Amino acid sequence: MTTYSIRINQIKVEVNTESAYVAKEVTKKFNELCRIKALKGVASPVKSQDDIVYKITKRSIDSRHKPRIYYVYSVDIESVKGCDISKIVALLKSAIEKGNVKLPKDIIIASDTKYEFPVVLNEKELLLASKKKVIIGGFGPAGIFAALKLVRAGFCPIVLERGQSVEERTETVNKFWETGELDIESNVQFGEGGAGTFSDGKLNTMIKDPTGRIKEVLNEFVNFGADSSILYVNKPHIGTDVLAKVVKNIREFIIASGGEIYFNTKITDLIIKENVLKGVKIVNTRTKEESEMCCDSLCLSIGHSARDTFEMINKKANIGMEPKAFAVGLRIEHPQGLIDNNAYGDCECVMPAADYKVTCQTGKGRGVYSFCMCPGGYVVNASSEQGRLAVNGMSYSKRDGDNANSALIVTVTPDDFGFDVLDGVHFQQELEKSAYEAAKGAVPVQLLGDYCKNRKSTKLGRVTPGIKGQYDFANLREVLPEYINEAIIEGVSHFGSMIKGFDMEDAVFSGVESRTSSPVRILRDAESLQASVKGLYPCGEGAGYAGGITSAAVDGIKVAEKIALNTHCSLS
């Protein structure tokens, strides 16, 4: 359903004065609107800003004139005392379509598509649907939102998650960071909430979605405990501490609504007959007890670290897979103050920890770019396999750590690692093995200056690593292929011209960043979203159809829609 509203853009307000000034500007702009002839007798100017109610739809930061920093707002007018806003919107929309009116500067009639799930079961259908088993394989963002939308529609999905609940998982991960004792089934990669639970909780995405699914994802996060500011800030994030609570709240709602969730339960095989999915084989990762579970539909929402599942699927001749490009590199840490100064200058206002995004093309045509930038965050040991080590970035909701970190990564393609389906996986594993061996199981770190000079660091400089897990000095040049090292060195030099001090010699590298996206894609039909096996729905980041929390959640919703529609059709 599409609704329309009066939107005022480009309300530019100096930081610390925004509340009163925004209301004043909204009142001023509305009164300008009242002068339009098409609104004569319908819209009357107001004298008090208290007579107008508005909703913030977007807020970004303009720091081009630092140290003076501005917030830039877009707002929708919701109501005006003495005026019928819906009638005003309708008149303006009609006049604009006829070309009879020109709106004042920065005022538009904005459209907003409200998301609606395509199926809601009635009482008779609920009984019939209960006989149709839907399994969600994996409880990261894609699986969470597939399950959430299905239970809201009246279905009772069964969730199978190889890792632990978020509460138990947090304890397991903290123990790993303290002792190095790795649980290969429940870690930073596996468990309730997926890999995003131990990240920055970024919700911005590059995907386009005219259906309203992205806004629906954000609304659901707010419904279950996230701050409402994620609905309008330019680069929304939740933070790992808040995200864990939100995930738990969603789980409890799913169970209360009739869904079932089984933790420590891994899918080990698919039961397929005449090219139709009939069920799954599973194992309890704690007791090692094996069993089977029948189903009519499987939303396969595994993460991109589920390499054993990739291997299992690759052995199925009737399920198509292909290798895909991804990126690898290193994490780099700077003092957060350096990044803040670059963004805000000598601004005396209290500002959020600044982020950055940098990218360049090397002389040899390699793309080098920052990824998963964590202001005021930490580097985390994100390993999930014995004898192999990978890192990721994480920050809490306050982003109040001493350092800023991001991955500096280089795109690699099958031309680099091979064209067999699992060659990208094996490439990642070799890098992670080298990283593990470089510092004997600790996270290998190296100062930028030493990395450029191809020598092991022996002492720290101005940056003390903010790393969750043990770390030690190593030569990271020996972990990565030299073509990637050369690209990173050239990229850092270029980024130093964009952000003063970015190429400081005592910035700290750690590695290896190898889990940026899935190295494979499980093929599915563009319309039905099913693999070549009927009833199997590859979904989310692990299947190669998303890249981050929000896009994975959106893909989970898409798959839930298809499962619901197909199930609904089978009931009639």
C-alpha positions as CSV (number, residue, x, y, z in Angstrom):
1,M,0.0,0.0,0.0
2,T,1.4,3.4,-1.0
3,T,0.7,6.5,1.0
4,Y,1.7,10.1,0.2
5,S,2.9,12.9,2.5
6,I,4.3,16.4,2.5
7,R,8.1,16.1,2.9
8,I,10.4,18.9,3.7
9,N,14.1,18.3,2.7
10,Q,17.3,20.0,3.5
11,I,16.6,21.4,6.9
12,K,20.1,22.3,7.8
13,V,20.7,22.8,11.5
14,E,23.9,23.5,13.4
15,V,24.6,20.8,15.9
16,N,23.2,21.4,19.5
17,T,20.5,23.7,18.2
18,E,18.5,21.3,16.1
19,S,15.4,20.7,18.1
20,A,13.9,24.2,18.2
21,Y,15.3,25.2,14.8
22,V,13.8,22.2,13.0
23,A,10.3,23.0,14.3
24,K,10.8,26.6,13.3
25,E,11.8,25.6,9.8
26,V,8.9,23.2,9.4
27,T,6.5,25.9,10.4
28,K,8.1,28.4,8.0
29,K,7.9,25.9,5.1
30,F,4.3,24.9,5.8
31,N,3.3,28.6,5.8
32,E,5.0,29.0,2.4
33,L,3.0,26.1,1.1
34,C,-0.2,27.8,2.3
35,R,0.3,30.6,-0.3
36,I,-0.3,28.2,-3.2
37,K,-3.6,29.0,-4.9
38,A,-4.6,25.3,-5.2
39,L,-4.9,25.2,-1.4
40,K,-7.0,28.3,-0.9
41,G,-9.6,27.7,1.7
42,V,-8.0,24.4,2.7
43,A,-4.6,25.3,4.2
44,S,-4.2,28.2,6.6
45,P,-0.9,29.5,8.0
46,V,-0.1,28.7,11.6
47,K,1.4,31.0,14.2
48,S,2.8,28.5,16.6
49,Q,5.2,25.7,15.8
50,D,3.4,23.7,18.4
51,D,0.5,23.4,16.0
52,I,2.5,21.2,13.6
53,V,3.4,17.5,14.3
54,Y,6.1,16.0,12.1
55,K,8.1,12.9,11.8
56,I,11.9,12.7,11.0
57,T,12.5,10.5,8.0
58,K,16.2,11.1,7.5
59,R,19.1,12.7,9.3
60,S,22.6,13.0,8.0
61,I,25.8,15.0,9.0
62,D,27.2,17.8,6.9
63,S,30.8,18.4,8.0
64,R,32.0,20.2,4.9
65,H,32.4,23.5,6.8
66,K,34.1,22.2,9.9
67,P,34.6,23.1,12.7
68,R,30.9,24.1,12.2
69,I,29.0,20.9,11.9
70,Y,25.4,20.6,10.7
71,Y,22.6,18.0,10.8
72,V,20.6,17.8,7.7
73,Y,17.0,16.7,8.2
74,S,14.1,15.5,6.1
75,V,10.7,15.5,7.8
76,D,7.1,14.5,6.9
77,I,4.3,16.6,8.2
78,E,1.8,14.4,10.0
79,S,-0.8,16.8,11.2
80,V,-1.5,20.6,11.4
81,K,-4.0,22.1,13.8
82,G,-7.1,23.3,11.9
83,C,-6.1,21.6,8.6
84,D,-6.9,18.3,6.9
85,I,-3.4,17.1,5.8
86,S,-4.8,14.2,3.7
87,K,-6.9,16.7,1.7
88,I,-3.9,19.0,1.3
89,V,-1.7,16.1,0.0
90,A,-4.4,15.0,-2.4
91,L,-4.9,18.5,-3.9
92,L,-1.2,19.0,-4.3
93,K,-0.6,15.6,-5.8
94,S,-3.4,16.2,-8.3
95,A,-2.2,19.7,-9.2
96,I,1.4,18.5,-9.7
97,E,0.3,15.7,-12.0
98,K,-1.6,18.2,-14.1
99,G,1.4,20.6,-14.1
100,N,-0.6,23.3,-12.4
101,V,1.6,24.0,-9.4
102,K,5.2,24.4,-8.5
103,L,6.1,23.6,-4.9
104,P,8.3,25.8,-2.8
105,K,12.0,24.8,-2.7
106,D,12.8,21.7,-0.7
107,I,9.1,20.6,-0.4
108,I,8.0,17.5,-2.2
109,I,5.1,15.1,-2.2
110,A,6.8,11.9,-1.0
111,S,5.5,8.4,-1.6
112,D,5.9,5.6,1.0
113,T,5.2,2.0,0.3
114,K,4.0,0.1,3.4
115,Y,5.0,-3.5,3.4
116,E,2.4,-6.2,3.5
117,F,3.0,-9.9,3.7
118,P,1.1,-11.6,0.9
119,V,-0.5,-14.4,2.9
120,V,-2.4,-14.4,6.2
121,L,-4.1,-17.8,7.0
122,N,-7.7,-18.0,8.1
123,E,-8.8,-20.5,10.8
124,K,-9.5,-23.3,8.3
125,E,-6.2,-22.8,6.5
126,L,-4.3,-22.7,9.8
127,L,-5.3,-26.3,10.5
128,L,-4.4,-27.5,7.1
129,A,-1.1,-25.5,7.1
130,S,-0.1,-27.2,10.4
131,K,0.4,-30.4,8.4
132,K,2.8,-28.7,6.0
133,K,6.2,-28.6,7.7
134,V,8.5,-25.7,7.0
135,I,12.1,-25.8,8.2
136,I,14.4,-22.8,8.5
137,G,18.0,-24.0,8.4
138,G,20.1,-21.4,10.2
139,F,19.0,-18.6,12.5
140,G,21.0,-15.6,11.3
141,P,19.3,-12.5,9.9
142,A,17.8,-14.3,6.9
143,G,16.5,-17.2,9.0
144,I,15.2,-15.0,11.7
145,F,13.2,-12.8,9.4
146,A,11.9,-15.8,7.4
147,A,10.7,-17.4,10.6
148,L,9.3,-14.1,12.0
149,K,7.2,-13.3,8.9
150,L,5.9,-16.9,8.7
151,V,4.7,-16.9,12.3
152,R,3.1,-13.5,11.9
153,A,1.1,-15.0,9.0
154,G,0.0,-18.0,11.0
155,F,2.6,-20.6,10.0
156,C,4.5,-22.7,12.6
157,P,8.1,-23.0,11.2
158,I,10.7,-25.2,12.7
159,V,14.2,-23.5,13.1
160,L,17.3,-25.7,13.2
161,E,20.4,-23.8,14.4
162,R,23.8,-25.5,14.7
163,G,25.0,-23.1,17.3
164,Q,23.8,-22.1,20.7
165,S,21.2,-19.5,21.9
166,V,22.6,-16.0,22.0
167,E,23.0,-16.1,25.8
168,E,25.0,-19.4,25.8
169,R,26.8,-18.4,22.7
170,T,28.0,-15.1,24.2
171,E,29.5,-17.0,27.1
172,T,31.2,-19.5,24.7
173,V,32.6,-16.7,22.6
174,N,34.0,-14.8,25.6
175,K,35.6,-18.0,26.9
176,F,37.3,-18.5,23.5
177,W,38.6,-14.9,23.5
178,E,40.0,-15.4,27.0
179,T,41.4,-18.9,26.6
180,G,41.6,-19.7,22.9
181,E,39.4,-22.8,23.5
182,L,37.3,-22.9,20.2
183,D,33.9,-24.5,19.9
184,I,33.7,-25.3,16.2
185,E,29.8,-25.4,16.3
186,S,29.1,-22.3,18.3
187,N,31.4,-19.3,17.9
188,V,31.5,-15.8,16.2
189,Q,30.3,-17.3,13.0
190,F,27.7,-19.9,14.2
191,G,24.8,-19.5,16.6
192,E,21.7,-17.5,17.2
193,G,21.8,-14.2,15.3
194,G,24.5,-15.4,12.9
195,A,27.9,-13.7,12.4
196,G,26.2,-10.2,12.6
197,T,25.6,-10.7,16.3
198,F,29.3,-10.1,17.0
199,S,29.7,-7.2,14.6
200,D,28.8,-3.5,14.6
201,G,25.2,-4.3,13.8
202,K,25.3,-2.1,10.7
203,L,21.9,-1.8,9.0
204,N,22.7,0.3,5.9
205,T,22.5,-1.5,2.6
206,M,23.1,-0.8,-1.1
207,I,20.2,-2.8,-2.4
208,K,17.2,-1.1,-3.9
209,D,13.8,-2.2,-2.7
210,P,10.6,-0.4,-3.8
211,T,8.4,-2.9,-1.9
212,G,9.1,-1.5,1.6
213,R,10.9,-4.6,2.8
214,I,13.9,-2.6,4.0
215,K,11.8,-0.3,6.1
216,E,9.9,-3.3,7.4
217,V,13.2,-4.9,8.6
218,L,14.1,-1.6,10.5
219,N,10.6,-1.4,12.0
220,E,10.8,-5.0,13.2
221,F,14.2,-4.3,14.9
222,V,12.6,-1.3,16.6
223,N,9.6,-3.4,17.6
224,F,11.9,-5.8,19.4
225,G,14.1,-3.3,21.2
226,A,16.3,-1.3,18.9
227,D,16.4,2.5,19.2
228,S,13.9,4.2,16.9
229,S,16.7,6.4,15.5
230,I,17.6,3.6,13.1
231,L,14.5,4.5,11.1
232,Y,16.0,7.8,10.0
233,V,19.8,8.1,10.6
234,N,21.9,8.0,7.5
235,K,23.9,5.0,8.5
236,P,21.9,3.1,11.1
237,H,23.5,0.6,13.4
238,I,22.5,-1.3,16.5
239,G,25.7,-2.5,18.2
240,T,26.5,-6.0,19.2
241,D,25.2,-5.5,22.8
242,V,21.8,-4.3,21.8
243,L,21.5,-6.7,18.8
244,A,21.9,-9.7,21.1
245,K,18.9,-8.5,23.2
246,V,16.8,-7.8,20.0
247,V,17.6,-11.3,18.6
248,K,16.5,-12.9,21.9
249,N,13.3,-10.9,21.9
250,I,12.5,-12.1,18.4
251,R,13.2,-15.7,19.3
252,E,10.8,-15.6,22.3
253,F,8.1,-14.1,20.1
254,I,8.5,-16.8,17.4
255,I,8.2,-19.5,20.0
256,A,5.2,-17.8,21.7
257,S,3.6,-17.6,18.3
258,G,3.8,-21.3,17.6
259,G,7.3,-21.7,16.0
260,E,9.9,-24.2,17.2
261,I,13.6,-23.5,17.6
262,Y,16.2,-26.2,18.1
263,F,19.7,-25.1,19.0
264,N,22.8,-27.3,18.7
265,T,21.1,-28.9,15.7
266,K,23.0,-29.2,12.4
267,I,21.7,-30.3,9.0
268,T,24.0,-33.0,7.7
269,D,22.1,-34.1,4.6
270,L,19.1,-33.5,2.5
271,I,16.5,-36.2,1.8
272,I,15.5,-35.9,-1.9
273,K,13.2,-38.2,-3.9
274,E,12.4,-37.6,-7.5
275,N,13.9,-34.2,-7.3
276,V,11.6,-33.1,-4.5
277,L,12.8,-32.3,-1.0
278,K,11.3,-34.7,1.5
279,G,13.3,-33.9,4.7
280,V,16.7,-33.4,6.3
281,K,19.1,-35.5,8.3
282,I,20.3,-33.7,11.5
283,V,22.7,-34.2,14.3
284,N,22.7,-32.8,17.8
285,T,26.1,-31.2,18.0
286,R,26.3,-31.9,21.8
287,T,25.1,-35.4,22.1
288,K,26.0,-36.5,18.6
289,E,22.5,-38.1,18.3
290,E,21.4,-38.4,14.6
291,S,17.9,-38.3,13.4
292,E,15.7,-37.3,10.4
293,M,13.0,-34.7,10.1
294,C,10.5,-34.5,7.2
295,C,9.5,-31.2,5.6
296,D,7.7,-29.8,2.6
297,S,9.9,-26.6,2.4
298,L,13.4,-25.8,3.6
299,C,14.7,-22.2,3.8
300,L,18.4,-22.9,3.7
301,S,19.6,-19.7,5.4
302,I,23.1,-20.9,6.4
303,G,26.0,-18.4,6.9
304,H,28.9,-18.1,4.5
305,S,31.1,-19.9,7.0
306,A,29.1,-23.2,6.7
307,R,31.7,-24.8,4.6
308,D,30.7,-28.4,5.6
309,T,27.2,-27.7,4.3
310,F,28.6,-26.4,1.1
311,E,30.5,-29.6,0.7
312,M,27.4,-31.7,1.4
313,I,25.4,-29.7,-1.2
314,N,28.2,-29.9,-3.8
315,K,27.9,-33.7,-3.7
316,K,24.2,-33.5,-4.8
317,A,24.3,-33.8,-8.6
318,N,20.8,-32.1,-8.9
319,I,21.6,-28.9,-6.9
320,G,23.6,-26.3,-8.8
321,M,26.4,-24.3,-7.3
322,E,29.0,-21.9,-8.6
323,P,32.0,-20.1,-7.3
324,K,31.8,-16.3,-6.9
325,A,34.0,-13.4,-6.3
326,F,34.6,-12.1,-2.8
327,A,37.4,-10.1,-1.1
328,V,40.2,-10.7,1.4
329,G,42.6,-8.5,3.3
330,L,43.5,-7.2,6.7
331,R,42.0,-5.2,9.5
332,I,43.6,-1.8,10.2
333,E,43.3,0.2,13.5
334,H,43.8,3.9,14.0
335,P,43.1,6.1,17.1
336,Q,39.4,7.1,16.9
337,G,40.5,10.7,17.6
338,L,42.3,10.8,14.3
339,I,39.2,9.7,12.3
340,D,37.1,12.1,14.3
341,N,39.4,15.0,13.6
342,N,39.3,14.2,9.9
343,A,35.5,14.3,10.0
344,Y,34.8,17.1,12.4
345,G,38.0,19.2,12.7
346,D,38.1,21.2,15.9
347,C,34.4,21.1,16.5
348,E,33.6,21.4,20.2
349,C,30.3,19.7,20.1
350,V,29.8,16.2,21.2
351,M,29.6,14.1,18.0
352,P,29.2,10.4,17.3
353,A,32.3,8.5,16.6
354,A,33.1,9.2,13.0
355,D,33.3,6.6,10.3
356,Y,34.9,6.5,6.8
357,K,34.6,4.8,3.5
358,V,37.6,4.7,1.2
359,T,38.2,3.0,-2.1
360,C,40.7,3.1,-5.0
361,Q,41.8,1.2,-8.1
362,T,45.4,0.2,-8.2
363,G,47.7,0.6,-11.1
364,K,47.3,-3.1,-11.9
365,G,43.5,-2.8,-11.8
366,R,42.8,-4.3,-8.4
367,G,40.0,-2.8,-6.3
368,V,41.0,-1.9,-2.8
369,Y,38.4,-0.7,-0.3
370,S,37.3,-0.4,3.3
371,F,34.7,-2.8,4.6
372,C,32.7,-3.2,7.8
373,M,34.2,0.0,9.3
374,C,33.7,0.0,13.1
375,P,34.0,3.4,14.8
376,G,35.1,3.1,18.4
377,G,35.2,-0.7,17.9
378,Y,37.3,-3.8,18.3
379,V,38.9,-6.4,16.1
380,V,37.7,-9.9,17.1
381,N,39.1,-13.3,16.6
382,A,36.3,-14.8,14.4
383,S,37.6,-18.3,13.8
384,S,35.3,-21.3,13.4
385,E,37.8,-24.0,12.4
386,Q,40.6,-25.6,14.3
387,G,44.0,-24.6,13.1
388,R,42.6,-21.6,11.1
389,L,42.2,-18.0,12.1
390,A,40.0,-15.2,10.7
391,V,39.2,-11.7,12.1
392,N,36.2,-9.4,12.0
393,G,35.2,-6.1,13.4
394,M,32.8,-5.4,16.2
395,S,31.5,-2.4,18.2
396,Y,29.0,-1.8,21.0
397,S,26.1,0.6,20.6
398,K,27.9,3.5,22.2
399,R,31.0,3.0,19.9
400,D,33.2,4.3,22.7
401,G,36.3,2.2,22.2
402,D,39.7,3.9,21.7
403,N,40.3,2.8,18.2
404,A,38.6,2.9,14.8
405,N,39.0,-0.2,12.7
406,S,38.0,-1.4,9.3
407,A,38.9,-4.2,6.9
408,L,41.1,-3.1,3.9
409,I,40.2,-5.7,1.3
410,V,41.0,-6.7,-2.2
411,T,38.6,-8.3,-4.6
412,V,39.5,-11.8,-5.7
413,T,37.8,-13.9,-8.4
414,P,37.9,-17.4,-9.8
415,D,40.8,-16.2,-12.0
416,D,42.8,-15.9,-8.8
417,F,41.7,-19.0,-6.9
418,G,40.2,-21.5,-9.4
419,F,36.9,-22.3,-11.1
420,D,35.9,-25.4,-9.2
421,V,32.9,-24.8,-7.0
422,L,34.8,-25.0,-3.7
423,D,38.1,-23.4,-4.8
424,G,37.1,-20.1,-3.1
425,V,36.5,-22.0,0.1
426,H,39.9,-23.7,-0.1
427,F,41.6,-20.4,-0.9
428,Q,40.1,-18.9,2.3
429,Q,41.1,-21.9,4.3
430,E,44.7,-21.6,3.2
431,L,44.9,-18.0,4.2
432,E,43.4,-18.7,7.6
433,K,45.8,-21.6,8.1
434,S,48.7,-19.2,7.4
435,A,47.3,-16.6,9.7
436,Y,46.9,-19.2,12.5
437,E,50.5,-20.4,12.1
438,A,51.9,-16.9,11.8
439,A,51.3,-16.2,15.6
440,K,50.8,-19.7,16.8
441,G,47.0,-19.4,17.2
442,A,46.9,-15.8,18.4
443,V,45.8,-13.0,16.1
444,P,48.8,-11.9,14.1
445,V,49.4,-8.1,14.2
446,Q,51.9,-5.9,12.5
447,L,52.6,-2.1,12.3
448,L,51.8,-0.6,9.0
449,G,55.3,0.7,8.5
450,D,56.8,-2.8,9.1
451,Y,54.2,-4.4,6.8
452,C,55.3,-2.0,4.0
453,K,59.0,-2.9,4.8
454,N,58.2,-6.7,4.9
455,R,59.5,-7.2,8.5
456,K,58.0,-8.5,11.7
457,S,57.1,-5.8,14.2
458,T,58.7,-5.9,17.7
459,K,56.9,-3.1,19.5
460,L,53.8,-1.0,19.4
461,G,53.6,2.7,18.7
462,R,50.7,5.1,19.3
463,V,48.0,2.5,18.7
464,T,47.3,-0.2,21.3
465,P,45.3,-3.0,19.5
466,G,41.7,-3.3,20.6
467,I,41.4,-7.0,20.0
468,K,39.0,-9.5,21.5
469,G,41.3,-12.5,21.9
470,Q,45.0,-13.0,22.2
471,Y,47.4,-11.3,19.7
472,D,51.1,-11.4,18.9
473,F,53.5,-9.9,16.4
474,A,54.0,-11.6,13.0
475,N,54.8,-10.7,9.4
476,L,51.4,-10.5,7.7
477,R,53.2,-10.2,4.3
478,E,53.8,-13.9,4.7
479,V,50.1,-14.6,5.2
480,L,48.6,-13.0,2.1
481,P,49.6,-13.5,-1.6
482,E,52.0,-10.8,-2.7
483,Y,49.6,-9.4,-5.3
484,I,47.1,-8.7,-2.4
485,N,49.9,-7.2,-0.3
486,E,51.0,-4.9,-3.1
487,A,47.4,-3.7,-3.6
488,I,46.9,-3.0,0.1
489,I,50.2,-1.0,0.3
490,E,49.2,1.1,-2.8
491,G,45.7,1.5,-1.4
492,V,46.9,2.7,2.0
493,S,49.2,5.3,0.4
494,H,46.2,6.6,-1.6
495,F,43.9,6.7,1.4
496,G,46.6,8.7,3.2
497,S,45.9,11.5,0.8
498,M,42.2,11.3,1.6
499,I,42.4,11.1,5.4
500,K,45.4,12.8,7.0
501,G,47.3,10.3,9.1
502,F,45.6,7.2,7.6
503,D,49.0,6.0,6.5
504,M,50.6,6.5,9.9
505,E,53.4,4.0,10.3
506,D,52.2,2.8,13.7
507,A,48.6,2.0,12.6
508,V,48.1,-1.7,13.4
509,F,47.2,-4.4,10.9
510,S,45.7,-7.7,12.0
511,G,44.6,-10.6,9.9
512,V,43.3,-12.3,8.1
513,E,40.0,-10.8,7.0
514,S,38.7,-13.6,4.8
515,R,34.9,-13.9,5.6
516,T,33.7,-10.8,3.8
517,S,31.0,-12.6,1.7
518,S,30.2,-16.1,0.5
519,P,32.7,-17.7,-1.9
520,V,29.9,-19.7,-3.5
521,R,26.3,-19.3,-4.8
522,I,23.7,-21.9,-4.5
523,L,21.7,-21.5,-7.7
524,R,18.0,-20.8,-7.5
525,D,15.2,-19.8,-9.9
526,A,14.7,-16.0,-10.1
527,E,10.9,-16.3,-9.8
528,S,10.2,-19.2,-7.4
529,L,13.5,-18.7,-5.4
530,Q,13.8,-22.5,-5.3
531,A,16.8,-24.5,-6.3
532,S,16.5,-27.2,-8.9
533,V,15.2,-29.4,-6.1
534,K,11.5,-28.5,-5.4
535,G,11.0,-27.3,-1.9
536,L,14.6,-26.1,-1.4
537,Y,15.0,-22.3,-1.0
538,P,18.6,-21.2,-0.8
539,C,18.5,-17.9,1.1
540,G,20.7,-15.1,2.5
541,E,24.3,-14.4,2.7
542,G,25.6,-17.9,2.8
543,A,23.7,-18.9,-0.3
544,G,25.2,-15.9,-2.1
545,Y,22.1,-13.6,-2.2
546,A,22.9,-11.0,0.4
547,G,25.8,-9.0,1.9
548,G,25.0,-7.8,5.4
549,I,22.3,-7.9,8.1
550,T,19.6,-5.9,6.3
551,S,20.0,-7.4,2.8
552,A,20.0,-10.9,4.4
553,A,16.9,-10.1,6.4
554,V,15.2,-8.8,3.2
555,D,16.1,-12.0,1.4
556,G,14.7,-14.0,4.3
557,I,11.4,-12.1,3.9
558,K,11.4,-12.8,0.2
559,V,11.8,-16.5,0.7
560,A,9.1,-16.5,3.5
561,E,6.7,-14.9,1.0
562,K,7.4,-17.7,-1.6
563,I,7.0,-20.5,0.9
564,A,3.8,-19.0,2.2
565,L,2.3,-18.5,-1.2
566,N,3.2,-22.0,-2.4
567,T,1.9,-23.5,0.8
568,H,-1.3,-21.4,0.5
569,C,-1.9,-22.5,-3.1
570,S,-1.5,-26.2,-2.0
571,L,-4.2,-25.8,0.6
572,S,-6.8,-24.5,-1.9
